[in-house]
């Protein structure tokens, strides 16, 4: 069992935390891109209507 009180445990915890943060960051970037695309579609629709 690895605990936070050992160097190995702290490294494992840090690696897991970094992995989770990277997943959240990628999800946020995808959401930002999708929002930009939706805004572009809305603007295009307003121009044609």
N, CA, C and O atoms as a GROMACS GRO file, in nm:
protein
  196
    1UNK      N    1   0.084  -0.118   0.000
    1UNK     CA    2   0.000   0.000   0.000
    1UNK      C    3   0.088   0.124   0.000
    1UNK      O    4   0.186   0.132   0.075
    2UNK      N    5   0.055   0.220  -0.084
    2UNK     CA    6   0.132   0.343  -0.095
    2UNK      C    7   0.057   0.453  -0.021
    2UNK      O    8  -0.063   0.471  -0.040
    3UNK      N    9   0.130   0.526   0.063
    3UNK     CA   10   0.066   0.636   0.137
    3UNK      C   11   0.135   0.768   0.104
    3UNK      O   12   0.245   0.771   0.048
    4UNK      N   13   0.068   0.875   0.139
    4UNK     CA   14   0.123   1.009   0.113
    4UNK      C   15   0.244   1.040   0.200
    4UNK      O   16   0.314   1.138   0.176
    5UNK      N   17   0.267   0.960   0.301
    5UNK     CA   18   0.377   0.990   0.393
    5UNK      C   19   0.512   0.944   0.339
    5UNK      O   20   0.615   0.975   0.398
    6UNK      N   21   0.513   0.870   0.228
    6UNK     CA   22   0.640   0.828   0.169
    6UNK      C   23   0.664   0.906   0.040
    6UNK      O   24   0.571   0.959  -0.020
    7UNK      N   25   0.788   0.910   0.000
    7UNK     CA   26   0.822   0.978  -0.125
    7UNK      C   27   0.752   0.911  -0.243
    7UNK      O   28   0.700   0.978  -0.332
    8UNK      N   29   0.751   0.779  -0.243
    8UNK     CA   30   0.684   0.704  -0.349
    8UNK      C   31   0.534   0.735  -0.352
    8UNK      O   32   0.475   0.751  -0.459
    9UNK      N   33   0.475   0.744  -0.236
    9UNK     CA   34   0.333   0.776  -0.226
    9UNK      C   35   0.302   0.916  -0.275
    9UNK      O   36   0.203   0.939  -0.345
   10UNK      N   37   0.388   1.010  -0.239
   10UNK     CA   38   0.368   1.149  -0.285
   10UNK      C   39   0.382   1.158  -0.436
   10UNK      O   40   0.309   1.233  -0.502
   11UNK      N   41   0.477   1.083  -0.492
   11UNK     CA   42   0.495   1.083  -0.638
   11UNK      C   43   0.374   1.022  -0.708
   11UNK      O   44   0.327   1.073  -0.810
   12UNK      N   45   0.323   0.913  -0.652
   12UNK     CA   46   0.205   0.848  -0.710
   12UNK      C   47   0.084   0.941  -0.703
   12UNK      O   48   0.008   0.953  -0.800
   13UNK      N   49   0.067   1.008  -0.590
   13UNK     CA   50  -0.044   1.101  -0.573
   13UNK      C   51  -0.031   1.217  -0.672
   13UNK      O   52  -0.129   1.256  -0.734
   14UNK      N   53   0.089   1.272  -0.685
   14UNK     CA   54   0.112   1.383  -0.778
   14UNK      C   55   0.084   1.341  -0.922
   14UNK      O   56   0.023   1.416  -0.998
   15UNK      N   57   0.128   1.221  -0.959
   15UNK     CA   58   0.105   1.173  -1.095
   15UNK      C   59  -0.044   1.157  -1.122
   15UNK      O   60  -0.093   1.194  -1.229
   16UNK      N   61  -0.117   1.102  -1.026
   16UNK     CA   62  -0.262   1.086  -1.041
   16UNK      C   63  -0.332   1.221  -1.051
   16UNK      O   64  -0.421   1.239  -1.134
   17UNK      N   65  -0.290   1.314  -0.967
   17UNK     CA   66  -0.350   1.448  -0.968
   17UNK      C   67  -0.324   1.518  -1.102
   17UNK      O   68  -0.415   1.580  -1.158
   18UNK      N   69  -0.203   1.508  -1.152
   18UNK     CA   70  -0.168   1.569  -1.281
   18UNK      C   71  -0.251   1.507  -1.393
   18UNK      O   72  -0.300   1.578  -1.481
   19UNK      N   73  -0.268   1.375  -1.390
   19UNK     CA   74  -0.348   1.307  -1.491
   19UNK      C   75  -0.493   1.357  -1.489
   19UNK      O   76  -0.550   1.386  -1.594
   20UNK      N   77  -0.550   1.368  -1.371
   20UNK     CA   78  -0.689   1.416  -1.359
   20UNK      C   79  -0.701   1.561  -1.405
   20UNK      O   80  -0.798   1.597  -1.471
   21UNK      N   81  -0.604   1.644  -1.369
   21UNK     CA   82  -0.608   1.784  -1.412
   21UNK      C   83  -0.595   1.797  -1.563
   21UNK      O   84  -0.659   1.883  -1.624
   22UNK      N   85  -0.513   1.712  -1.624
   22UNK     CA   86  -0.500   1.714  -1.770
   22UNK      C   87  -0.630   1.675  -1.838
   22UNK      O   88  -0.667   1.732  -1.940
   23UNK      N   89  -0.701   1.577  -1.781
   23UNK     CA   90  -0.831   1.537  -1.836
   23UNK      C   91  -0.929   1.654  -1.826
   23UNK      O   92  -1.000   1.683  -1.923
   24UNK      N   93  -0.933   1.719  -1.711
   24UNK     CA   94  -1.024   1.833  -1.694
   24UNK      C   95  -0.988   1.948  -1.788
   24UNK      O   96  -1.076   2.013  -1.843
   25UNK      N   97  -0.859   1.972  -1.806
   25UNK     CA   98  -0.814   2.078  -1.896
   25UNK      C   99  -0.855   2.048  -2.040
   25UNK      O  100  -0.902   2.137  -2.111
   26UNK      N  101  -0.838   1.924  -2.083
   26UNK     CA  102  -0.876   1.885  -2.219
   26UNK      C  103  -1.026   1.899  -2.238
   26UNK      O  104  -1.072   1.944  -2.343
   27UNK      N  105  -1.103   1.860  -2.136
   27UNK     CA  106  -1.249   1.872  -2.145
   27UNK      C  107  -1.290   2.018  -2.157
   27UNK      O  108  -1.380   2.053  -2.234
   28UNK      N  109  -1.225   2.103  -2.080
   28UNK     CA  110  -1.258   2.246  -2.085
   28UNK      C  111  -1.224   2.306  -2.221
   28UNK      O  112  -1.300   2.387  -2.275
   29UNK      N  113  -1.109   2.266  -2.276
   29UNK     CA  114  -1.071   2.316  -2.409
   29UNK      C  115  -1.172   2.273  -2.515
   29UNK      O  116  -1.208   2.352  -2.602
   30UNK      N  117  -1.217   2.146  -2.507
   30UNK     CA  118  -1.319   2.099  -2.602
   30UNK      C  119  -1.447   2.179  -2.588
   30UNK      O  120  -1.509   2.216  -2.688
   31UNK      N  121  -1.486   2.207  -2.465
   31UNK     CA  122  -1.607   2.286  -2.442
   31UNK      C  123  -1.592   2.427  -2.498
   31UNK      O  124  -1.686   2.482  -2.556
   32UNK      N  125  -1.474   2.487  -2.480
   32UNK     CA  126  -1.449   2.621  -2.533
   32UNK      C  127  -1.458   2.622  -2.685
   32UNK      O  128  -1.518   2.713  -2.744
   33UNK      N  129  -1.400   2.521  -2.749
   33UNK     CA  130  -1.404   2.512  -2.895
   33UNK      C  131  -1.547   2.494  -2.942
   33UNK      O  132  -1.590   2.558  -3.038
   34UNK      N  133  -1.622   2.408  -2.873
   34UNK     CA  134  -1.761   2.386  -2.912
   34UNK      C  135  -1.843   2.513  -2.896
   34UNK      O  136  -1.928   2.543  -2.980
   35UNK      N  137  -1.819   2.588  -2.790
   35UNK     CA  138  -1.890   2.715  -2.769
   35UNK      C  139  -1.859   2.814  -2.880
   35UNK      O  140  -1.948   2.883  -2.929
   36UNK      N  141  -1.733   2.820  -2.921
   36UNK     CA  142  -1.695   2.910  -3.030
   36UNK      C  143  -1.764   2.869  -3.160
   36UNK      O  144  -1.810   2.954  -3.235
   37UNK      N  145  -1.771   2.739  -3.186
   37UNK     CA  146  -1.836   2.691  -3.307
   37UNK      C  147  -1.986   2.723  -3.304
   37UNK      O  148  -2.042   2.764  -3.406
   38UNK      N  149  -2.049   2.706  -3.189
   38UNK     CA  150  -2.192   2.738  -3.178
   38UNK      C  151  -2.217   2.887  -3.199
   38UNK      O  152  -2.314   2.925  -3.264
   39UNK      N  153  -2.129   2.971  -3.143
   39UNK     CA  154  -2.144   3.116  -3.164
   39UNK      C  155  -2.129   3.150  -3.312
   39UNK      O  156  -2.203   3.234  -3.364
   40UNK      N  157  -2.035   3.087  -3.380
   40UNK     CA  158  -2.016   3.112  -3.523
   40UNK      C  159  -2.140   3.071  -3.602
   40UNK      O  160  -2.179   3.141  -3.696
   41UNK      N  161  -2.200   2.960  -3.565
   41UNK     CA  162  -2.322   2.916  -3.632
   41UNK      C  163  -2.435   3.015  -3.607
   41UNK      O  164  -2.509   3.049  -3.699
   42UNK      N  165  -2.448   3.060  -3.484
   42UNK     CA  166  -2.553   3.157  -3.451
   42UNK      C  167  -2.536   3.286  -3.532
   42UNK      O  168  -2.633   3.341  -3.583
   43UNK      N  169  -2.414   3.333  -3.542
   43UNK     CA  170  -2.386   3.455  -3.619
   43UNK      C  171  -2.420   3.432  -3.766
   43UNK      O  172  -2.480   3.518  -3.830
   44UNK      N  173  -2.383   3.316  -3.818
   44UNK     CA  174  -2.414   3.285  -3.958
   44UNK      C  175  -2.563   3.282  -3.981
   44UNK      O  176  -2.612   3.332  -4.083
   45UNK      N  177  -2.637   3.223  -3.889
   45UNK     CA  178  -2.782   3.216  -3.903
   45UNK      C  179  -2.846   3.354  -3.897
   45UNK      O  180  -2.941   3.382  -3.970
   46UNK      N  181  -2.794   3.440  -3.812
   46UNK     CA  182  -2.849   3.576  -3.801
   46UNK      C  183  -2.826   3.654  -3.930
   46UNK      O  184  -2.910   3.735  -3.969
   47UNK      N  185  -2.713   3.631  -3.994
   47UNK     CA  186  -2.682   3.701  -4.119
   47UNK      C  187  -2.779   3.658  -4.228
   47UNK      O  188  -2.824   3.742  -4.307
   48UNK      N  189  -2.811   3.529  -4.234
   48UNK     CA  190  -2.898   3.478  -4.340
   48UNK      C  191  -3.046   3.503  -4.312
   48UNK      O  192  -3.127   3.497  -4.405
   49UNK      N  193  -3.081   3.531  -4.189
   49UNK     CA  194  -3.222   3.554  -4.158
   49UNK      C  195  -3.250   3.698  -4.158
   49UNK      O  196  -3.363   3.739  -4.133
   0.00000   0.00000   0.00000
